[in-house]
Amino acid sequence: MRNKLIILTFALFLCGASFAQEGSNLAQDADISIYPNPAVEFIMIQIDGKFENAEFELNSMIGNKLQIKPEEVGIGKYKIQVKDLATGYYFLVVKDEEKRFKKAYKFLKR
């Protein structure tokens, strides 16, 4: 039983599950919104929570990593231009290495 628990914990860690210190759940402490969806020219990311070093990664539906330049437009608010992307679905990965948080959000580019 103990070995199964260790394997499960390791698998969750590899999958990018969020772990927080002192038993609190960071995912509950942070509220992340991505809008508009579908997007035409840009997407806005609003992060309400305990992220100090948020990083962003944009991937196509087939997994290709795309270059982006997030622009901070306020406290916890970022803007990413998507007007030059082809129409389709994309994944925006929001991560904070210090907090061990990583989560992907799907949006449609029209």
Buried (B, 14 or more C-beta within 10 A) or exposed (E): EEEEEEEEEEEEEEEEBBEBEEEEEBBEBBEBEBEEEEBEEEBBBBBEBBBEEBEBBBBBEEEEEEEBEBEEEEEBBBBBBBEEBEEEEBBBBBBBEEBBBBBEBEBEBE
